[in-house]
Amino acid sequence: MSNRRIVICLLALSLAPPGWSAGTEGPLPAMRAELQRSMRELRLEQLARPYFVSYRIDDTDTVFANGSFGSLATSSRARHRFLFVEVRVGSYELDNTNYASLRRRPSGILRSFGGRSVMVLDDDPVEIRRTIWLATDDAYKQALENLASKRAALQNRQQVEELADFSREEPTVTTDEAPEVRLDLGQAETLVRRLSALFREMPAVQTGFVTYNEGVTRTWYVNSEGSSFTRSRAQARLFVRIEGQAEDGLPLIDSYAAYGAGRRDMPADEELERTVQGMGARLGRLRQATLVERYNGPVLFEGTAAASILALGFVPKLVASRVPVADDARRAARMADDPDSLRDRIGARILPRFLYLTDDPTRTELDGQKLPVHYKVDDEAVEARPTKIIERGLLRTLLANRTPVPGIDRSTGHSRGGWILPSNLELRGDGALTSDALREELLLEVRDRDLEYGIIVRRVEDSNPRLPIAITEAYRVYTDGREELMRNGQMSQLTLRAFKDILAVSDDRVLYTTRLSVRSNSGQFGRGVISIAAPSLLFEDLSITRPTGDIPFPPVAAHPFFEPPETEH
């Protein structure tokens, strides 16, 4: 080892907390040492020092496999570390954040997309500190530039309401034990081969795939307020998607996803096989089903369809997204233009008076099932706690991080992955009905409006939030109780008014886990896993239509897996 490297190592040890020895806390001692140095020495000429700095390192080990029709398409195992640096200049009341500019600045030497820096995989304190040093230097210079530009933009306008840029929170120190997680790429490959081989028994399936990914992320975090945490998260996801065409050429799709902390938390292989076989049988029935007609009237969402419609049309609106200061008036107007925004509706009724909605990231189980997402502190080291979002239909608060919005000046502990995300939502209602009574309530609405039938939706495709909602399994229900399968229904994105007019809910519910898409006011999209416990929902009035546009022709030749064997002459 060179003399210079020895000196740097000794410096790292001298700045670390008393009693620390290399390797016992991962990269955390090196992070603390560099944090202390940054707060003490980081200053450019006579410009301001940072008032807040935080470092987070995520170390992720994953396996991934993808298969189709019994064959393995891709598989991989990867491990990586990423550093996330946050530097704030100014004060809690006004700093360099919450600002959007059309001007672009070249990235620094270690900056990557999402503000991430690639880290070495070992715990060499010298290399860790070097990476942090360069990333902090770049973030500090960018912060100074943004603060100057933001102040210039604010001079040209009058602020309607004074809002701090960063909330003051109590420091927290949290440490957990790193569980031993054994990732098995071979097991993942076997699973996707086994499940996707079932497509060979499904004549209605033209294309399809099965993916399985599992991983564990170890996170270390420190900030200049004195907060720190170490945390381990293990997550696994199985996803199945199949596609085909009806006889008239319209596309048919179906999908299924399962989540857990690992393979042990997911359904057994035999149950997964039955699920995939059921998907194929349903796709076959849809080929012969009646094409949906334009419909306006009551709609009952049952089971997972109810939770899915909440995730697509309602839950994304529950985040307290701040409209940033912009250096362009047109861009500022676009960011603020959201007719369904709930920022200014705290205290208003947005659901029927019999409904209640809470979120609790501290829960590990719900309705006897394990939850894949739970934590003690969020990604900003704010303590997690239950949040009552809606009571008797009234909006009590929104889910927030440390960026205040009107009416919410403190974090609710919901910062995850750079976004504000719910965790474990629970919707319940007073006066809930049995499933049979809820169905009868649907038919009463149908008769009252002199309609020929009502509609029950049992499956909804988790689609892009900017696209129409695709209904993958729905039935016409006639007044005599008959059900008739229909296909290719879709809805435009639901407005808040539609949820306000929910007529009734069931007394039973399902637990549904999905990846939620949320949009910030700056136009960026983020995704994260959430769980929703929801009853069936009867909407008073919705519109369902058939798809528009060109219809693709079905394949000319027969599916090779199901083509009759040639006869010998």
Phi and psi in degrees as a GROMACS rama.xvg file:
@    title "Ramachandran Plot"
@    xaxis  label "Phi"
@    yaxis  label "Psi"
@TYPE xy
-69.6293  159.19  SER-2
-60.8933  -38.547  ASN-3
-63.4084  -40.088  ARG-4
-67.8914  -35.9756  ARG-5
-63.1756  -43.1037  ILE-6
-62.5861  -42.9913  VAL-7
-65.3121  -40.0409  ILE-8
-61.911  -43.2065  CYS-9
-63.4325  -37.2189  LEU-10
-61.7855  -44.2344  LEU-11
-60.9511  -40.9367  ALA-12
-68.8305  -36.1841  LEU-13
-69.0142  -28.8448  SER-14
-88.1001  -11.1793  LEU-15
-76.3685  159.521  ALA-16
-59.626  150.867  PRO-17
-57.7084  141.957  PRO-18
87.5526  -2.5279  GLY-19
-80.4387  140.997  TRP-20
-126.583  144.045  SER-21
-55.9455  135.122  ALA-22
94.0025  -10.3281  GLY-23
-84.2598  -21.7603  THR-24
-124.773  24.2219  GLU-25
63.3339  -140.936  GLY-26
-82.258  -1.30078  PRO-27
-58.7602  -44.982  LEU-28
-59.9349  -41.3224  PRO-29
-65.6697  -35.5775  ALA-30
-64.7365  -43.5886  MET-31
-64.4436  -41.4269  ARG-32
-62.7971  -45.3426  ALA-33
-70.5068  -31.2366  GLU-34
-63.5498  -45.7102  LEU-35
-60.5611  -41.7923  GLN-36
-67.4613  -39.5802  ARG-37
-63.6662  -43.4701  SER-38
-68.2477  -26.485  MET-39
-87.1241  -37.3979  ARG-40
-114.189  -13.2238  GLU-41
-76.3294  104.517  LEU-42
-161.093  132.163  ARG-43
-105.997  111.866  LEU-44
51.4638  -126.734  GLU-45
-98.9576  13.044  GLN-46
-77.8494  167.565  LEU-47
-69.1281  146.993  ALA-48
-77.6507  161.096  ARG-49
-65.7625  143.187  PRO-50
-98.5802  -12.7897  TYR-51
-151.347  134.4  PHE-52
-139.081  138.523  VAL-53
-136.67  148.098  SER-54
-126.232  135.973  TYR-55
-135.023  133  ARG-56
-120.242  126.409  ILE-57
-108.797  123.59  ASP-58
-111.459  111.736  ASP-59
-119.876  131.455  THR-60
-119.213  123.78  ASP-61
-136.606  154.365  THR-62
-123.42  148.148  VAL-63
-145.541  137.238  PHE-64
-143.035  143.218  ALA-65
-135.303  131.828  ASN-66
-138.105  157.499  GLY-67
-147.813  127.968  SER-68
51.5461  41.5774  PHE-69
85.4874  -2.69066  GLY-70
-111.181  147.384  SER-71
-83.6262  124.732  LEU-72
-91.4159  -51.058  ALA-73
-144.906  153.477  THR-74
-155.914  149.2  SER-75
-162.693  157.846  SER-76
-130.876  134.398  ARG-77
-144.367  148.714  ALA-78
-133.421  136.444  ARG-79
-150.831  159.94  HIS-80
-125.269  138.755  ARG-81
-128.309  142.375  PHE-82
-105.436  134.995  LEU-83
-119.801  123.82  PHE-84
-116.36  132.33  VAL-85
-122.983  124.577  GLU-86
-125.189  126.233  VAL-87
-118.403  130.274  ARG-88
-119.014  140.847  VAL-89
117.147  -116.98  GLY-90
-153.912  172.142  SER-91
-57.9955  -32.3419  TYR-92
-76.9259  -38.6198  GLU-93
-146.167  116.111  LEU-94
-137.482  -166.042  ASP-95
-80.6525  -4.75621  ASN-96
-91.4428  -178.683  THR-97
55.683  42.6858  ASN-98
-138.209  133.886  TYR-99
-123.812  131.384  ALA-100
-130.164  143.3  SER-101
-78.1389  -16.7583  LEU-102
-76.1991  143.009  ARG-103
-112.583  140.752  ARG-104
-115.466  134.224  ARG-105
-57.1664  143.762  PRO-106
-68.6975  150.989  SER-107
-73.2614  177.636  GLY-108
-62.5607  -31.7326  ILE-109
-113.891  3.85109  LEU-110
-79.1624  140.8  ARG-111
-131.607  -174.742  SER-112
-61.9066  141.549  PHE-113
75.4215  10.54  GLY-114
71.6307  24.5363  GLY-115
-96.9697  149.493  ARG-116
-121.092  138.007  SER-117
-76.6158  132.649  VAL-118
-110.874  157.906  MET-119
-70.583  156.239  VAL-120
-85.2859  -20.9533  LEU-121
-91.7713  178.823  ASP-122
-103.407  34.1981  ASP-123
-62.9681  110.409  ASP-124
-63.3039  -31.0032  PRO-125
-66.8328  -47.4709  VAL-126
-69.5559  -37.335  GLU-127
-61.5652  -45.0354  ILE-128
-67.9335  -35.5009  ARG-129
-63.0682  -44.1552  ARG-130
-64.6213  -43.9178  THR-131
-63.6154  -41.0924  ILE-132
-58.9588  -48.5799  TRP-133
-66.5244  -43.3985  LEU-134
-65.1277  -38.0394  ALA-135
-67.4769  -40.8483  THR-136
-59.1645  -45.4165  ASP-137
-64.9889  -43.894  ASP-138
-65.4876  -36.1019  ALA-139
-65.8858  -45.683  TYR-140
-64.2373  -40.0824  LYS-141
-64.4665  -38.6836  GLN-142
-63.1604  -42.5178  ALA-143
-61.1927  -43.458  LEU-144
-64.1846  -43.7427  GLU-145
-65.4817  -39.7236  ASN-146
-64.2004  -42.7293  LEU-147
-62.9223  -42.6753  ALA-148
-67.3406  -38.9762  SER-149
-64.5224  -43.2077  LYS-150
-62.6944  -38.4583  ARG-151
-64.9301  -40.0807  ALA-152
-66.46  -37.1099  ALA-153
-71.3226  -23.309  LEU-154
-67.5053  -21.5439  GLN-155
-97.8673  11.8042  ASN-156
-150.225  162.262  ARG-157
-104.74  123.733  GLN-158
-78.3639  129.21  GLN-159
-73.224  -37.6925  VAL-160
-140.587  133.829  GLU-161
-81.6619  118.612  GLU-162
-126.222  136.019  LEU-163
-67.6457  155.999  ALA-164
-89.5906  -16.7168  ASP-165
-150.769  131.394  PHE-166
-84.0342  151.605  SER-167
-90.3342  124.507  ARG-168
-126.854  154.099  GLU-169
-69.1327  132.891  GLU-170
-62.5669  145.851  PRO-171
-132.589  147.709  THR-172
-128.249  117.73  VAL-173
-133.236  132.549  THR-174
-134.925  134.208  THR-175
-122.805  169.446  ASP-176
-89.4563  136.48  GLU-177
-77.7935  114.071  ALA-178
-72.0686  151.374  PRO-179
-82.7293  117.214  GLU-180
-119.24  122.933  VAL-181
-104.422  112.059  ARG-182
-90.1542  135.329  LEU-183
-125.534  101.459  ASP-184
-65.6454  -37.5446  LEU-185
-61.5934  -39.6667  GLY-186
-64.0069  -40.4234  GLN-187
-63.8789  -42.4825  ALA-188
-64.1627  -41.9226  GLU-189
-62.755  -40.5703  THR-190
-63.8139  -47.3083  LEU-191
-70.6821  -32.5305  VAL-192
-63.9632  -45.8291  ARG-193
-63.697  -45.8911  ARG-194
-73.723  -41.3632  LEU-195
-71.5893  -21.356  SER-196
-63.8066  -22.6174  ALA-197
-65.8277  -21.6889  LEU-198
-61.3215  -25.0104  PHE-199
-68.1278  -12.4639  ARG-200
-103.018  10.035  GLU-201
-122.345  95.7592  MET-202
-61.4437  -23.948  PRO-203
-78.401  -13.2831  ALA-204
-91.6516  113.913  VAL-205
-84.6383  -41.0412  GLN-206
-146.602  153.618  THR-207
-175.807  164.715  GLY-208
-153.439  159.194  PHE-209
-127.056  128.519  VAL-210
-122.025  145.401  THR-211
-138.057  126.379  TYR-212
-133.619  142.336  ASN-213
-142.832  141.403  GLU-214
-163.039  168.383  GLY-215
-132.846  135.14  VAL-216
-119.131  124.363  THR-217
-103.455  125.41  ARG-218
-119.724  136.84  THR-219
-122.03  135.857  TRP-220
-140.752  139.885  TYR-221
-142.434  149.306  VAL-222
-140.126  168.758  ASN-223
-75.1441  -8.27336  SER-224
-83.178  -8.19259  GLU-225
105.302  -0.1926  GLY-226
-81.7586  149.457  SER-227
-159.171  155.424  SER-228
-157.706  154.317  PHE-229
-123.073  141.524  THR-230
-152.991  144.522  ARG-231
-121.575  134.921  SER-232
-130.029  125.599  ARG-233
-110.84  130.054  ALA-234
-142.052  144.55  GLN-235
-136.176  150.139  ALA-236
-144.913  130.424  ARG-237
-111.912  132.29  LEU-238
-134.886  130.069  PHE-239
-123.708  133.179  VAL-240
-139.045  132.855  ARG-241
-128.315  150.457  ILE-242
-138.56  147.866  GLU-243
-155.115  -164.637  GLY-244
-139.222  144.942  GLN-245
-74.5423  171.881  ALA-246
-63.8397  -24.5253  GLU-247
-88.3489  2.29725  ASP-248
98.8087  -14.5067  GLY-249
-63.9601  137.32  LEU-250
-69.7998  146.132  PRO-251
-123.428  137.375  LEU-252
-136.936  155.413  ILE-253
-153.888  149.913  ASP-254
-149.628  162.007  SER-255
-149.901  139.956  TYR-256
-136.15  143.348  ALA-257
-131.101  141.974  ALA-258
-129.18  155.556  TYR-259
-175.843  176.263  GLY-260
-75.2329  -14.221  ALA-261
-177.383  -179.009  GLY-262
-60.1508  -30.8439  ARG-263
-66.561  -22.3625  ARG-264
-87.5755  -3.13611  ASP-265
-100.459  166.325  MET-266
-58.1821  154.267  PRO-267
-65.8243  161.232  ALA-268
-55.6452  -41.8773  ASP-269
-63.7552  -38.5354  GLU-270
-68.9734  -39.3012  GLU-271
-63.6651  -37.9651  LEU-272
-62.4817  -43.7266  GLU-273
-62.8713  -37.418  ARG-274
-63.231  -45.9342  THR-275
-66.2176  -41.1012  VAL-276
-62.0758  -38.2886  GLN-277
-64.3066  -35.4732  GLY-278
-63.3749  -43.6222  MET-279
-64.4479  -41.4403  GLY-280
-64.8054  -39.3954  ALA-281
-65.8738  -40.4166  ARG-282
-63.4229  -37.0754  LEU-283
-64.014  -40.1164  GLY-284
-68.1389  -35.6349  ARG-285
-64.981  -29.0244  LEU-286
-60.208  -31.6244  ARG-287
-97.7516  -2.45694  GLN-288
-74.1751  162.187  ALA-289
-74.8346  136.642  THR-290
-68.0865  137.919  LEU-291
-61.6716  145.783  VAL-292
-104.909  162.186  GLU-293
-61.4395  129.945  ARG-294
-135.696  136.618  TYR-295
-132.78  116.263  ASN-296
168.021  -167.818  GLY-297
-68.6949  142.769  PRO-298
-135.044  132.301  VAL-299
-106.773  120.749  LEU-300
-99.1413  119.691  PHE-301
-107.525  147.911  GLU-302
58.2716  -133.354  GLY-303
-63.7648  -24.4473  THR-304
-63.0116  -35.3081  ALA-305
-66.353  -46.3769  ALA-306
-65.6658  -37.8924  ALA-307
-65.2598  -39.8428  SER-308
-68.4099  -31.6351  ILE-309
-65.1711  -43.3741  LEU-310
-65.572  -33.7386  ALA-311
-82.0667  -38.926  LEU-312
-113.526  -14.6785  GLY-313
-122.963  -50.568  PHE-314
-58.8205  -39.686  VAL-315
-59.1326  -19.4455  PRO-316
-83.6196  -4.02577  LYS-317
-90.2973  7.28844  LEU-318
-97.6158  143.162  VAL-319
-87.8435  76.3868  ALA-320
-83.3475  127.151  SER-321
-86.0058  136.018  ARG-322
-80.2332  114.468  VAL-323
-74.7142  159.641  PRO-324
-68.8074  135.035  VAL-325
-123.858  149.351  ALA-326
-89.3168  6.66696  ASP-327
-132.771  123.776  ASP-328
-63.0036  -39.2192  ALA-329
-66.5814  -40.056  ARG-330
-66.1101  -39.6561  ARG-331
-61.0006  -39.8857  ALA-332
-66.0329  -39.103  ALA-333
-65.6609  -40.9535  ARG-334
-66.9311  -32.5978  MET-335
-84.8091  -12.2796  ALA-336
-85.2278  91.6226  ASP-337
-143.763  96.2607  ASP-338
-62.4517  -21.4373  PRO-339
-98.104  10.9515  ASP-340
-65.4044  141.882  SER-341
-105.366  8.77182  LEU-342
-56.9794  -37.8729  ARG-343
-104.486  20.0366  ASP-344
-118.603  20.8205  ARG-345
-60.3171  126.698  ILE-346
95.5021  -11.7964  GLY-347
-85.9762  158.268  ALA-348
-86.5055  123.298  ARG-349
-121.55  -9.43795  ILE-350
-131.925  166.499  LEU-351
-58.4603  155.981  PRO-352
-67.2087  -12.4979  ARG-353
-93.2254  5.83893  PHE-354
-109.833  146.208  LEU-355
-134.003  142.404  TYR-356
-138.183  127.008  LEU-357
-128.453  160.761  THR-358
-133.336  134.128  ASP-359
-140.727  98.4851  ASP-360
-73.3553  -7.69105  PRO-361
-86.322  -11.7363  THR-362
-75.2192  139.34  ARG-363
-104.415  -18.4169  THR-364
-140.819  153.553  GLU-365
-150.14  127.563  LEU-366
54.2279  37.1445  ASP-367
77.6882  6.52339  GLY-368
-116.015  143.772  GLN-369
-71.3481  142.872  LYS-370
-101.375  132.257  LEU-371
-74.3688  -19.6115  PRO-372
-120.713  120.829  VAL-373
-160.552  149.221  HIS-374
-160.46  158.483  TYR-375
-88.8535  -38.1679  LYS-376
-133.014  151.777  VAL-377
-85.2025  -170.921  ASP-378
-71.8233  -7.4976  ASP-379
-106.783  16.147  GLU-380
65.2062  23.0532  ALA-381
-88.8181  134.562  VAL-382
-61.1893  131.593  GLU-383
-76.9386  146.829  ALA-384
-162.087  158.801  ARG-385
-64.272  145.289  PRO-386
-128.281  122.299  THR-387
-84.6668  106.765  LYS-388
-85.7747  -47.0244  ILE-389
-131.429  130.985  ILE-390
-130.377  125.932  GLU-391
50.4136  40.0974  ARG-392
80.9904  -7.63105  GLY-393
-92.5866  134.829  LEU-394
-76.6151  112.98  LEU-395
-89.9619  -35.5614  ARG-396
-163.377  172.792  THR-397
-115.606  159.613  LEU-398
-76.635  131.748  LEU-399
-136.657  156.005  ALA-400
-104.491  -152.594  ASN-401
-87.2186  9.93973  ARG-402
-96.5821  107.384  THR-403
-64.3466  151.121  PRO-404
-129.779  165.842  VAL-405
-53.7744  124.602  PRO-406
88.1276  -8.8637  GLY-407
-135.397  103.84  ILE-408
-106.968  2.22061  ASP-409
-131.232  155.107  ARG-410
-73.5439  145.639  SER-411
-95.8563  2.22109  THR-412
81.8386  40.0445  GLY-413
-124.741  29.9017  HIS-414
-85.8129  118.218  SER-415
-140.959  124.027  ARG-416
62.1372  28.2279  GLY-417
86.631  5.18319  GLY-418
-131.096  167.185  TRP-419
-93.9912  118.18  ILE-420
-134.03  137.729  LEU-421
-64.1855  173.421  PRO-422
-127.326  -76.2298  SER-423
-125.89  99.3061  ASN-424
-91.9785  143.305  LEU-425
-134.255  114.08  GLU-426
-104.88  128.723  LEU-427
-139.126  160.205  ARG-428
-138.758  145.276  GLY-429
-74.4824  148.945  ASP-430
64.5705  31.3403  GLY-431
-65.0339  150.207  ALA-432
-104.85  155.754  LEU-433
-66.2914  164.056  THR-434
-59.6875  -41.0469  SER-435
-66.2295  -40.8539  ASP-436
-67.7373  -35.5992  ALA-437
-67.5287  -38.5643  LEU-438
-64.9563  -40.23  ARG-439
-65.6947  -34.3004  GLU-440
-63.5988  -38.1398  GLU-441
-59.2305  -47.2915  LEU-442
-67.9413  -31.9469  LEU-443
-62.4132  -40.9808  LEU-444
-63.7711  -40.0615  GLU-445
-61.4496  -47.5192  VAL-446
-65.3576  -39.9413  ARG-447
-62.6288  -30.0301  ASP-448
-99.0639  7.90305  ARG-449
56.1129  39.7572  ASP-450
-90.6293  156.907  LEU-451
-75.9154  -33.202  GLU-452
-157.373  165.206  TYR-453
-112.364  -179.013  GLY-454
-129.309  133.232  ILE-455
-112.068  128.606  ILE-456
-108.21  128.43  VAL-457
-116.486  -14.9545  ARG-458
-146.622  136.844  ARG-459
-130.391  136.583  VAL-460
-76.0058  130.954  GLU-461
-73.2982  95.935  ASP-462
-105.041  176.226  SER-463
-59.6019  131.339  ASN-464
-63.7793  -15.0878  PRO-465
-91.3363  -4.55582  ARG-466
-103.6  163.177  LEU-467
-57.9703  149.435  PRO-468
-80.1659  123.323  ILE-469
-90.5814  125.959  ALA-470
-95.2275  118.348  ILE-471
-99.0979  -14.4003  THR-472
-150.96  115  GLU-473
-147.514  157.053  ALA-474
-135.145  138.184  TYR-475
-75.8625  133.237  ARG-476
-119.176  114.13  VAL-477
-85.3528  164.624  TYR-478
-64.7688  -19.1996  THR-479
-88.4846  4.57272  ASP-480
96.0592  -7.84274  GLY-481
-65.6379  143.814  ARG-482
-113.953  143.183  GLU-483
-136.044  119.456  GLU-484
-65.1261  136.417  LEU-485
-131.314  163.61  MET-486
-133.108  164.512  ARG-487
59.525  38.5737  ASN-488
-85.8707  148.878  GLY-489
-148.598  156.91  GLN-490
-131.145  148.643  MET-491
-71.2551  164.237  SER-492
-58.071  134.097  GLN-493
-74.701  141.735  LEU-494
-88.0923  166.135  THR-495
-61.7304  -30.1703  LEU-496
-60.1032  -36.9543  ARG-497
-63.5605  -39.7775  ALA-498
-72.9182  -29.8358  PHE-499
-66.4876  -24.1893  LYS-500
-100.046  22.2763  ASP-501
-61.8304  131.372  ILE-502
-87.6282  -39.0095  LEU-503
-163.32  162.454  ALA-504
-133.932  163.688  VAL-505
-87.3682  163.455  SER-506
-89.7755  -1.59738  ASP-507
-113.307  164.685  ASP-508
-151.181  164.132  ARG-509
-117.31  154.093  VAL-510
-102.263  120.087  LEU-511
-124.409  129.713  TYR-512
-115.077  137.031  THR-513
-152.608  172.729  THR-514
-99.3121  115.487  ARG-515
-88.1172  138.855  LEU-516
-101.223  129.527  SER-517
-125.34  148.468  VAL-518
-119.717  129.41  ARG-519
-86.1706  166.785  SER-520
-70.5102  -14.0209  ASN-521
-81.4289  -2.45597  SER-522
95.6282  0.701541  GLY-523
-88.1956  147.336  GLN-524
-110.631  139.771  PHE-525
-129.295  159.791  GLY-526
-134.995  148.819  ARG-527
-163.502  157.787  GLY-528
-79.728  132.9  VAL-529
-135.623  162.705  ILE-530
-123.931  142.684  SER-531
-130.827  123.765  ILE-532
-98.9062  112.562  ALA-533
-137.408  144.001  ALA-534
-82.627  171.446  PRO-535
-66.5974  148.698  SER-536
-125.701  129.15  LEU-537
-104.506  112.236  LEU-538
-90.7407  142.123  PHE-539
-70.1234  -41.7127  GLU-540
-155.303  113.547  ASP-541
-133.761  160.339  LEU-542
-112.232  130.48  SER-543
-124.217  132.55  ILE-544
-131.274  173.437  THR-545
-93.0867  160.27  ARG-546
-63.3207  153.062  PRO-547
-109.339  168.216  THR-548
99.6447  -174.836  GLY-549
-71.2941  146.545  ASP-550
-104.859  123.346  ILE-551
-70.3288  148.346  PRO-552
-75.4436  145.197  PHE-553
-64.7488  161.649  PRO-554
-56.4031  144.787  PRO-555
-72.1939  -48.7391  VAL-556
-89.0017  162.291  ALA-557
-72.6257  156.569  ALA-558
-59.2061  125.09  HIS-559
-62.4891  -27.1449  PRO-560
-71.2345  -21.4956  PHE-561
-122.908  11.7883  PHE-562
-72.7652  133.162  GLU-563
-59.1871  141.53  PRO-564
-63.2138  144.898  PRO-565
-69.9811  138.913  GLU-566
-84.8847  144.274  THR-567
-81.5347  140.879  GLU-568
